[in-house]
Amino acid sequence: MRELPLDIDADAVIAVGRYLDDHAKTTAVSISEALRVIRRRVNKSRVCDMWLEEMIVESAAARKLALLLDNHN
């Protein structure tokens, strides 16, 4: 993992980790579904979707999870 910026939203990082930890290991992680679920969990967060996408991709890669790159934004 890379160094996180000082103004990071810890709730968003925790939500990404929990989402990926709860995700089935045999199916690919859908970026659009992950964004939808995580955004709902941390709806007051000020982080942008692009930052969340990067965090999902990096965290999923660290867990050796497959990714479904289906976000069309």
C-alpha positions as a Markdown table, in Angstrom:
| # | Residue | x | y | z |
|---|---|---|---|---|
| 1 | Met | 0.0 | 0.0 | 0.0 |
| 2 | Arg | 1.1 | 3.5 | -0.6 |
| 3 | Glu | 1.3 | 6.3 | 1.9 |
| 4 | Leu | -2.0 | 7.9 | 2.6 |
| 5 | Pro | -2.4 | 11.7 | 2.5 |
| 6 | Leu | -2.7 | 13.5 | 5.8 |
| 7 | Asp | -6.3 | 14.7 | 5.1 |
| 8 | Ile | -7.5 | 11.1 | 4.5 |
| 9 | Asp | -11.0 | 10.1 | 5.6 |
| 10 | Ala | -10.5 | 7.1 | 7.9 |
| 11 | Asp | -14.1 | 6.1 | 7.7 |
| 12 | Ala | -13.8 | 5.7 | 4.0 |
| 13 | Val | -10.7 | 3.6 | 4.3 |
| 14 | Ile | -12.4 | 1.4 | 6.9 |
| 15 | Ala | -15.5 | 1.0 | 4.7 |
| 16 | Val | -13.4 | -0.1 | 1.7 |
| 17 | Gly | -11.6 | -2.6 | 3.8 |
| 18 | Arg | -14.7 | -4.0 | 5.3 |
| 19 | Tyr | -16.4 | -4.2 | 1.9 |
| 20 | Leu | -13.5 | -6.2 | 0.4 |
| 21 | Asp | -13.1 | -8.4 | 3.5 |
| 22 | Asp | -16.8 | -9.4 | 3.3 |
| 23 | His | -16.7 | -9.9 | -0.5 |
| 24 | Ala | -16.6 | -13.5 | -1.8 |
| 25 | Lys | -13.1 | -14.6 | -2.9 |
| 26 | Thr | -14.5 | -16.5 | -6.0 |
| 27 | Thr | -16.2 | -13.5 | -7.7 |
| 28 | Ala | -14.7 | -10.3 | -9.2 |
| 29 | Val | -15.2 | -7.1 | -7.3 |
| 30 | Ser | -17.4 | -4.8 | -9.3 |
| 31 | Ile | -16.1 | -1.2 | -9.1 |
| 32 | Ser | -19.5 | 0.3 | -9.7 |
| 33 | Glu | -21.2 | -1.9 | -7.0 |
| 34 | Ala | -18.4 | -1.3 | -4.5 |
| 35 | Leu | -18.7 | 2.5 | -5.1 |
| 36 | Arg | -22.4 | 2.4 | -4.6 |
| 37 | Val | -22.2 | 0.4 | -1.4 |
| 38 | Ile | -19.3 | 2.3 | 0.1 |
| 39 | Arg | -20.7 | 5.7 | -0.8 |
| 40 | Arg | -23.9 | 4.6 | 1.1 |
| 41 | Arg | -21.9 | 3.6 | 4.1 |
| 42 | Val | -19.9 | 6.9 | 4.2 |
| 43 | Asn | -22.4 | 9.3 | 2.6 |
| 44 | Lys | -21.1 | 12.2 | 4.6 |
| 45 | Ser | -17.5 | 11.7 | 3.4 |
| 46 | Arg | -15.9 | 14.4 | 1.4 |
| 47 | Val | -13.7 | 12.0 | -0.7 |
| 48 | Cys | -14.4 | 11.9 | -4.4 |
| 49 | Asp | -15.3 | 8.8 | -6.3 |
| 50 | Met | -12.0 | 8.8 | -8.2 |
| 51 | Trp | -10.1 | 8.5 | -4.9 |
| 52 | Leu | -12.5 | 5.7 | -3.7 |
| 53 | Glu | -11.9 | 3.9 | -7.0 |
| 54 | Glu | -8.1 | 4.0 | -6.5 |
| 55 | Met | -8.5 | 2.8 | -2.9 |
| 56 | Ile | -10.8 | -0.1 | -4.0 |
| 57 | Val | -8.4 | -1.1 | -6.8 |
| 58 | Glu | -5.3 | -0.9 | -4.6 |
| 59 | Ser | -6.9 | -2.7 | -1.6 |
| 60 | Ala | -8.4 | -5.4 | -3.9 |
| 61 | Ala | -5.0 | -6.0 | -5.5 |
| 62 | Ala | -3.4 | -6.3 | -2.0 |
| 63 | Arg | -6.0 | -9.0 | -1.2 |
| 64 | Lys | -5.4 | -10.7 | -4.6 |
| 65 | Leu | -9.1 | -10.2 | -5.6 |
| 66 | Ala | -10.2 | -10.0 | -9.2 |
| 67 | Leu | -11.7 | -6.7 | -10.4 |
| 68 | Leu | -14.6 | -6.0 | -12.7 |
| 69 | Leu | -13.8 | -2.6 | -14.2 |
| 70 | Asp | -17.3 | -1.6 | -14.9 |
| 71 | Asn | -17.5 | 2.0 | -13.8 |
| 72 | His | -18.6 | 4.2 | -16.6 |
| 73 | Asn | -18.2 | 7.6 | -15.0 |
